[in-house]
């Protein structure tokens, strides 16, 4: 295998990519430039003598580098001060029981004792996402020749995607860290979630999106009344603009940039909920869409934490990643046996997954290989068929990312990489009403008739 690519600090570790790798200049120049930007993209720290109180972020105790293991105090940081690698939250959980979780509210705050959020999080206005359905998909299982299949349907969240989870955690941490504005670059779903969460919290939002984003996602962001700016170019261009703005506005929390370590932890709640809904046990296989790759790695982290805490039996599981062929850098690296994820320019109808330079790509490779899984990709035509298959078998209308996941499941079955007899969970991360353009040319009325029963009879549709 080729050596692991060095992790360069970039505000593009933001929503889902590393624009530093696409910018001009040498690697060293780009790294230095982005380090400078990052250090100025956080709230000003007072130099007045005296101890600074630690933020109230529940069981979170430090930020740890995912590359070199160095730790630093909790704060609005996302890059290691030693090697510039990405940071994640480390914890001291204490005692957590199934009963204490089950006694909590029917939203992600039932897992408050496992998340980096303030002790008062339930008392502050928020969207209260989570506890979405785990649907037993017997019809889809029969269509695919599987024994036991479930769909984790996160379209039931307040803004109809899993992004409500990560934004809720990011918002809680951001307010504790002193930020006053919630911001993000986004491919759509995150834009919806940030605008809505900020509206509920009574604070300002600033959202940047590609100008060619699906109209449904633009409308469902603008309606919340925040600042929405369409940027000409790809998502990576949008992310680069966000990088520059983050360096200029110290009180703006770019949820997937300067509070990214906390934001990413919100995806763990998907793993917690799946295990709890299955009666406190782990599934044997999961298929998860890959944009930045963070969701997949955090579901894995959640399963590990549950096992370490004795909340589930730590049984083996396999994790599979799903990408669209028009933006499949992680799948390509997996198939080639590489540890390096080479950036690509996206061209796919699955715009919520159109991240050409995924920040967590190397960690997706690590996770899928360690668990005995794989990363696969499917064409746009297969994506549409995946959406239609899930809709007609289970009554779940998924956005394009869900179509990617279902189509990838089918492809993995056909290639023998997934065991049809093993209990499997697939993740639908968004609502199909957000991506109508993808399926509109392929569905419609069976017939158009005059207003009479005789006309209906003449169609032979009865």
N, C-alpha and C positions, 0 to 999 in steps of 0.2 A: 504494500500500500504506500501511497505517497504521504509525505509528512503532513501532519495537521497544519492548516493555515494559521499563522499567528493572528491573534485577536487584536484588531486595532480599535482603540477607543474612538467612537464616533457617535454623534447625536443621531446618526442614522441607525444606530443600534436601536433606534426609535422604532416606530410602529413595526417595521418589520425588516428593515434592511440596513446595509452599511454603505451609504453613499460615498464614504471616503474612498472606497475601492473603485468607484466610478469616476471620481474627480481627477483633475489633472495634477501633475507633479509626481515625484517619487513617493514610494511607500512611506519613507521616513518623513518627508515634508508633510504628507497628508496626516500622518499620525500626530506630529507636533502641532499642526494647525487645529486639529480636532480636540486635542488635549486642552489647548488654550481656550477654545470655545466652551468646552465642558466646564472648566473651572469658573467661568464667568456666568454660567447658566443656572446658578443656584442662588437662593436668597443670601443676602449679605450677612456674614457672621460677625457679631460684635467682637471687638478687641479689648473691651473693658475687662480688667482683671476680675477674677472670681469664677467659681464653678458654673458651668452651663448645665442646666437640668436636662437629663436624658428625655427624649420624647416618649410619650406614652403610646407604645405600639404593641401592647399586649405581650405575647410570649416571645416576640422578636428581640434578639439580644445583640446582633451585630450584622454587618454585611460582609460576606465572604467571597473571595475571588474564585470563579469557577475554573480558572487556569492554574494559578500558583498556590491557592489556598490561603493567602494572606487575608487578614480581617481588618476592618476599620469600623468606627462607631456608626450607629444608625444616623442617617441624615439624607439629604437630597443628592445622593451620589450614585453613580451607576458604573463607574470605571475604577479599577484597582489602582491605588496610588503607587504600587510597586511595579506592575507589569502592564497596566492599562487593559487587562482582561475584564470581562463583564462580571458584575457583582450580583449575588443573590442573597436572600435573607436566610440567616441561620437562627435557630430557636433554642429555647429551654422550655419545653412544653409542660413539664410538671405532670400531674395526674389528669388524664382525660379518659372518660369512660363512655361506653355506648349510651348509658342512661343519661349522662349529663348532656350529651349531644341531642338525644331524642327529646329532652325537656325544653330545648330551645325553640325559637320561632320557625315558622315554615318559610325560611329564606336562607341565604348563605350565612347569616349571622348565627345560625345554630352551630357553625364551625368557628365561631369567633376565637375560641381558645387555641385554634390552629393557624390563625391568620395575623399578619402584621397591622393590626388596627387598634385604635384607642379603646379603652374600657367603656367609653360612653357611646360607642358607635351605634348602638340600637336606639339611642335617645335623639340622634340628629337626623333631620329629614334626609331621606335617600330613597332610591327606587325599590329597595328591598328585593333584589333579584334572586333567582335560584329556586330550588325544589321543583324543577321542571320534570315532566313525565319521563319515565323509563318505560317505553311501550314494548310489550311482547309482540314481536313481529312474526306471527305464525304464518300469515299469508305470504309475506316476502320470503320467509324461510323455505316454504314449500316450492315457491317459484325458482329458488336458487339451489334446492336440494340440500338444505341445511337442517340440522336437528334442533338447535336452540339459538334464536337470534333476537336481539333487543335493539331498539333505536332510542338513544338518548336525545330527546327532542327539545333543543334549547330555543326553538322558535317561540316557546311559550314565555320567554322573558319579557320584561316591560317594553323594550324597543325591538323585541323579536329577534334577538341574536345573543350569543354567549358573551358578547362584549360588555353587556350590562354587569357581568360578574367582575371582570377585571377593572372596569371603570369604578365600580363601587369601592373596591379595595384601594385603588389609586387615589380616589377623592378623599377617603377617610384619612389616609396617610398624608396626603398633600396638605390638608387643612391643619393637621397636627404639626406639620413641619413649617407652617407659616405662609404657604402660598395663598394667593387670593383669586387667581384666575385659572380655570381649567382649559387646557388646550391640547390639540393633537393634529398630526397629519394622518390621513385616513384613506382607505379604499372604500369606505362607505358605512359599514356596520359600526365601526368605532365612532364615526362622526355622529351617527344617531345617538349612540349611548352617551357620549360626552355632552352633547347639547341638551339632552333630556335630563341627565344627572345634575348638570349645573343649574338648569331651570328649577328643579326640585329643591336644590340646596340654596337657591337664592344668590348665586354668584355668577360672574361673567364667564362665557365660553368663547373660545376662538378656535375655529376648525378650518383646516386646509384640506382640500380634496382635488383630485384630478378633474379637469374641466369636462372630460368625456365620461365621467361617472354616470351610472344608470340614473335616469331622471327621478325614479322613485326614491332613491337614496338621497338625492339632493333636496327634494321636497320634504322628506321626513327628517331632515336635519334643520332646514331653514325654518320650519314651522315653530320651533322652540324659541326663536327670537334672539339667538346668540349671533356672534359674528361669524359668518360663513364666507370663505374666499375660495373661488375656483382657480386653480393654477394650470396654465397650459403646459402639458407635458405628461410624463409617466408618474407613477407613484414615487419613484426614486427622486424625480425632480421636486415633487411636493415635499418629500422628506428633507431634501437639501435646504429648501426655503425655511422649513421648520427649525432646522439646525441653526440657521443664521438668526432667526427671531428669538430662539431660546437664549442665545448669548446676549441679546439686547434687552430682554425683559426678565428681570430677576424674580418677579413675583408671579410669573406664569409657570404653572406645573404642566409641562407636556407629559401627559400620562404615560406615554410609551417611550419617553426619553429620560428626563431627569428624575422621574419617580418610577422608572421602569422596574426596578427590583421588586417594588411593592405591587405594582400593577400586575406583573406576571404571576404573582402568587394567587391571584383570583381564579386562575384556571384550575388550581388544585381542587376547587370545590366541585368541579365536574367529576373528578375521581372519587371524592368522598361520597357524593350523592349516588353514584353508580353502586358502590360497595354497600352503602346503607340500604338502598332499594332492593338489592339482591339478598338481603337478610344478613348483612355484615359478612360478605365474602367477596372475593375478587373473581372477575370473569376470566376465562381462559385466553380470550383473544379480544383485542379492540382495534378498530380501524378509525383513524383520526385524520381530518384534513390538515394539510401543511401549508401555511402561508409564511409567517416568520419561523414557525416550528415550536414556538414557546408553549402552545397549548399541549402538544404531544409530550413534551418533556415534563411539564408540570403535572399532567395526569399520572405519569410514571412516578414523579416525586410523591404525589398523594398516596398512591398505592404503597410505596415504600414506607411512608410515615405511618400509615394505618397498621402495617405489619409490625413496625418497630414498637409502636405503642400498645400492641396486643389487642387492637380493636378488631382485627381480622386475622385469620390464619394466613401466614405469608406464603401462599401457594404460588406456583409458577404462572406466569402470564406472558403472552407475546403481544407486542405492539407493532402495528402496521401504519405507515404514513401514506396519504393519498394526495396526489397533485394532478393538475391539468397538464397535458402534454405541452401546451403553449406557454407554460411557465413551470418547468420541472427541474430546476437545478439540483435539488436534493435527490430526487429519483435518479437523475443521471449520474450523480456521484456515487450513489449506492450501487447501481448496476455496474459501474466501472471499477468498483472496489477502492475508490478514493476516499480520503478524509477531507480533501479540499472541495468546497462547493464553489463552482465557478459561476459568477453572475451572468444572468441572461436578460434580454429585453422581452418583457411579457407580451404575449399575443394570444389571448384566450377570452372566452365569454365568462369564465369564472373570475371576475374582477376582484372579488374579495380575497382570492388566493394569489393575485397577480403581484407577487413580491419577488422581483428578479434577483435580489441579493439578501436572502433570509438570514437574520441575525443569529438564530439558533440552529441553522442548518447543520453545523458539525455535531451539535449535541443530539439532533434527531438521528444522525448516522450512528452515534454512540449507543443511543437508547434502543433503536431497532435491532442493531447487531447484537447487543448484549442480551436482549430478551428473545432472540431467535425470530424476529419479525422481518419486515422488508419495507421498502418504499417503492410504490408503483405509480404510474401516471396513465391518464386516459384522455382520449381525444374529445373535442367539443361535442361531436356527435354522440359519443358515449355518455358524456355529461347530461345531455338532454334526455337520453333514454333512461339514465339513472333517476333523474327527476320524475319522469313519467312512471317508471316502474314503482317507485316508492309511493307515489300518489295513488296509483290504481290498486295497489295491493294493501296499503295500510291507511289511506286517507290522510297522509302527511304530505303537504306541499312544501318541498324544500327549495331553498335558493340554490344557486349553481354549486356552491361548496358542498351542499348535501348530495347533489347529483354526482359530484366527483367522488364522494365517499362510497356511495352505493355502487357506482360503476367500477370503482377500484376493487370493492369487495367481490363483485362478480368476476373481474379479471384475475384476481388472486385465487379464487376458487378454480377457475378454468386452468390455471397454470399449476395447480396443486400446492401452492404456497400456504394456503389457509386450510385448516382441517374442518370439513363440513360437519363433523360430529362434535366439535368443541363448542362450548357456550361462547357466543360472540356478541359484542356490543359495537354498534356503529354510531357515530356522532353526527347528528344533523345540527349545524350551528347557526342556521338562519332561516327566515321565512321566505317562501317562494314569491310572495307578493312584492318583494324588493327587487326581483330580477325577472319581471314578466317578459321582457324583450327576448330572453333566451328561449322561451317556450311558445310565445305567441304565434310564430309562423308554423308551428307544428300541431296546434290544437285549435278546435273551434266547433261550431254547430255541425251535427251530422247532416242537417238539411235546413233549408229556409222555406217555409210553406205559408200559404194563405191561412187566415184565421178560421179554420174549420176542421172538425174531426175527420171528415172525409179526406181532406188533404193530408192529414197525418197518416191515415190508413193507406193512402196511395204510395207512401214512402217505403212501405214494408218494414218499418222500424218497430211496429207493434209486436 
